[in-house]
Amino acid sequence: MRLTEFHDLVTSRFGAAYGASVLADHVLTAVGGRTAAQAIEDGVEPRDVWWALCADFDVPRDQW
């Protein structure tokens, strides 16, 4: 998954403002206790960060 696709998915699922907050503020245990933004910056694959967000926010499996 490309980073642009990741950001498109976050925006479409959470909206622009809330999506930005989710990326910056929500800590994901699945990526080492980092926020999504930190994980991406540290080189974690965007797909893995997206899956972690989906799991934490109970996104239906067919939208992962």
Z-matrix of the N, CA and C atoms (Angstrom, degrees):
N
C 1 1.440
C 2 1.526 1 108.27
N 3 1.294 2 115.41 1 132.87
C 4 1.469 3 120.61 2 176.29
C 5 1.524 4 110.02 3 -79.86
N 6 1.293 5 115.56 4 156.17
C 7 1.460 6 120.69 5 -179.40
C 8 1.531 7 111.37 6 -61.14
N 9 1.316 8 117.67 7 -37.58
C 10 1.474 9 119.86 8 179.06
C 11 1.530 10 110.55 9 -64.01
N 12 1.326 11 117.53 10 -39.19
C 13 1.462 12 120.25 11 177.47
C 14 1.526 13 110.19 12 -64.80
N 15 1.318 14 116.48 13 -41.01
C 16 1.463 15 121.20 14 177.21
C 17 1.529 16 110.41 15 -57.01
N 18 1.322 17 116.60 16 -49.67
C 19 1.467 18 120.15 17 -179.23
C 20 1.528 19 111.52 18 -65.16
N 21 1.324 20 117.43 19 -35.94
C 22 1.467 21 120.55 20 175.93
C 23 1.526 22 111.00 21 -62.87
N 24 1.329 23 117.19 22 -42.50
C 25 1.464 24 121.12 23 178.83
C 26 1.530 25 111.35 24 -64.53
N 27 1.321 26 116.43 25 -43.52
C 28 1.467 27 120.05 26 179.17
C 29 1.526 28 109.90 27 -61.61
N 30 1.324 29 117.04 28 -45.91
C 31 1.460 30 121.03 29 -178.95
C 32 1.529 31 111.38 30 -65.08
N 33 1.325 32 116.81 31 -42.25
C 34 1.466 33 118.60 32 -178.70
C 35 1.518 34 111.79 33 -69.14
N 36 1.324 35 117.40 34 -32.05
C 37 1.472 36 120.44 35 -179.10
C 38 1.528 37 112.73 36 -81.63
N 39 1.329 38 116.97 37 -42.97
C 40 1.463 39 121.14 38 -171.99
C 41 1.528 40 114.33 39 -109.71
N 42 1.325 41 118.18 40 -13.15
C 43 1.456 42 121.19 41 -173.82
C 44 1.521 43 109.32 42 88.76
N 45 1.317 44 116.11 43 162.16
C 46 1.461 45 120.34 44 -174.05
C 47 1.534 46 112.52 45 -65.51
N 48 1.320 47 117.39 46 -51.30
C 49 1.470 48 120.66 47 -175.28
C 50 1.530 49 111.62 48 -70.06
N 51 1.334 50 117.02 49 -50.47
C 52 1.459 51 119.70 50 -179.10
C 53 1.523 52 110.63 51 -67.49
N 54 1.321 53 117.44 52 -36.54
C 55 1.464 54 121.36 53 177.43
C 56 1.517 55 111.78 54 -59.40
N 57 1.332 56 116.21 55 -42.69
C 58 1.466 57 120.22 56 177.54
C 59 1.519 58 110.43 57 -62.34
N 60 1.320 59 116.96 58 -39.55
C 61 1.462 60 121.05 59 178.12
C 62 1.522 61 111.32 60 -66.19
N 63 1.325 62 116.98 61 -42.51
C 64 1.468 63 121.31 62 178.40
C 65 1.527 64 110.03 63 -59.24
N 66 1.318 65 117.03 64 -45.23
C 67 1.466 66 120.69 65 -179.09
C 68 1.522 67 112.15 66 -63.21
N 69 1.312 68 116.83 67 -37.06
C 70 1.460 69 121.10 68 -174.02
C 71 1.529 70 114.11 69 -90.22
N 72 1.335 71 117.37 70 -26.24
C 73 1.464 72 119.52 71 -169.20
C 74 1.527 73 116.18 72 -114.58
N 75 1.313 74 117.84 73 -28.51
C 76 1.470 75 120.24 74 -174.54
C 77 1.531 76 110.13 75 -83.38
N 78 1.320 77 116.37 76 122.48
C 79 1.463 78 121.76 77 -179.89
C 80 1.528 79 109.26 78 -86.92
N 81 1.335 80 115.01 79 128.60
C 82 1.463 81 122.34 80 -177.91
C 83 1.527 82 109.73 81 -105.30
N 84 1.324 83 117.09 82 114.23
C 85 1.459 84 119.58 83 178.61
C 86 1.525 85 111.54 84 -66.69
N 87 1.332 86 116.87 85 -28.51
C 88 1.462 87 121.03 86 -177.15
C 89 1.529 88 113.54 87 -67.81
N 90 1.317 89 117.18 88 -16.30
C 91 1.472 90 120.70 89 178.25
C 92 1.526 91 110.55 90 -118.98
N 93 1.313 92 115.14 91 35.38
C 94 1.459 93 120.17 92 172.90
C 95 1.513 94 115.92 93 83.64
N 96 1.325 95 117.63 94 26.56
C 97 1.456 96 119.87 95 177.48
C 98 1.522 97 113.18 96 71.84
N 99 1.310 98 115.25 97 31.06
C 100 1.468 99 120.88 98 178.62
C 101 1.522 100 109.23 99 -113.45
N 102 1.323 101 115.36 100 160.49
C 103 1.461 102 118.35 101 170.79
C 104 1.523 103 108.10 102 -73.19
N 105 1.309 104 116.51 103 165.92
C 106 1.463 105 120.51 104 177.51
C 107 1.524 106 110.29 105 -60.31
N 108 1.322 107 116.82 106 -42.25
C 109 1.470 108 120.54 107 -179.99
C 110 1.528 109 110.73 108 -62.35
N 111 1.329 110 117.29 109 -42.97
C 112 1.464 111 120.72 110 178.88
C 113 1.521 112 110.98 111 -65.05
N 114 1.323 113 116.76 112 -41.91
C 115 1.457 114 120.81 113 -179.36
C 116 1.529 115 110.85 114 -62.26
N 117 1.314 116 116.60 115 -45.12
C 118 1.468 117 120.80 116 178.28
C 119 1.527 118 109.47 117 -61.33
N 120 1.313 119 116.35 118 -45.30
C 121 1.468 120 120.93 119 179.92
C 122 1.531 121 111.28 120 -61.87
N 123 1.324 122 116.41 121 -34.27
C 124 1.469 123 121.43 122 -179.58
C 125 1.526 124 113.08 123 -82.00
N 126 1.327 125 117.39 124 0.14
C 127 1.453 126 120.35 125 175.07
C 128 1.515 127 116.92 126 98.10
N 129 1.324 128 117.34 127 6.85
C 130 1.463 129 119.48 128 176.01
C 131 1.535 130 107.53 129 -67.79
N 132 1.316 131 115.84 130 139.45
C 133 1.460 132 120.87 131 -179.61
C 134 1.537 133 110.29 132 -59.56
N 135 1.321 134 117.82 133 133.13
C 136 1.475 135 120.35 134 178.31
C 137 1.530 136 113.09 135 -54.03
N 138 1.341 137 117.85 136 -36.12
C 139 1.462 138 121.41 137 178.50
C 140 1.528 139 110.40 138 -59.35
N 141 1.330 140 117.32 139 -42.99
C 142 1.462 141 121.11 140 -179.18
C 143 1.525 142 111.37 141 -67.83
N 144 1.309 143 116.43 142 -36.91
C 145 1.471 144 120.59 143 177.20
C 146 1.530 145 109.45 144 -67.47
N 147 1.330 146 116.77 145 -42.18
C 148 1.460 147 120.28 146 178.28
C 149 1.526 148 110.31 147 -60.39
N 150 1.326 149 117.25 148 -45.82
C 151 1.462 150 120.55 149 179.20
C 152 1.531 151 111.11 150 -60.88
N 153 1.328 152 117.06 151 -39.44
C 154 1.469 153 120.55 152 178.03
C 155 1.529 154 110.72 153 -64.11
N 156 1.325 155 116.60 154 -42.45
C 157 1.469 156 120.34 155 176.97
C 158 1.527 157 110.85 156 -62.49
N 159 1.318 158 115.78 157 -44.42
C 160 1.467 159 120.06 158 179.90
C 161 1.524 160 111.14 159 -60.07
N 162 1.313 161 116.55 160 -42.81
C 163 1.466 162 120.53 161 179.64
C 164 1.526 163 110.91 162 -64.32
N 165 1.322 164 117.27 163 -45.49
C 166 1.467 165 120.89 164 -177.95
C 167 1.522 166 112.84 165 -67.46
N 168 1.335 167 117.11 166 -32.61
C 169 1.460 168 120.78 167 -175.83
C 170 1.521 169 113.24 168 -104.04
N 171 1.340 170 116.51 169 16.06
C 172 1.468 171 122.61 170 175.77
C 173 1.526 172 113.32 171 52.32
N 174 1.330 173 115.71 172 42.75
C 175 1.457 174 120.85 173 174.82
C 176 1.529 175 107.38 174 -71.60
N 177 1.333 176 118.30 175 133.35
C 178 1.464 177 119.40 176 179.11
C 179 1.526 178 112.04 177 -54.88
N 180 1.322 179 116.33 178 139.45
C 181 1.475 180 122.59 179 -174.56
C 182 1.522 181 112.79 180 -53.47
N 183 1.319 182 118.17 181 -33.90
C 184 1.461 183 120.07 182 -177.42
C 185 1.527 184 112.72 183 -72.36
N 186 1.328 185 117.91 184 -5.86
C 187 1.459 186 122.14 185 178.16
C 188 1.526 187 112.27 186 -105.13
N 189 1.329 188 117.19 187 4.30
C 190 1.453 189 121.45 188 178.66
C 191 1.495 190 108.26 189 -78.06
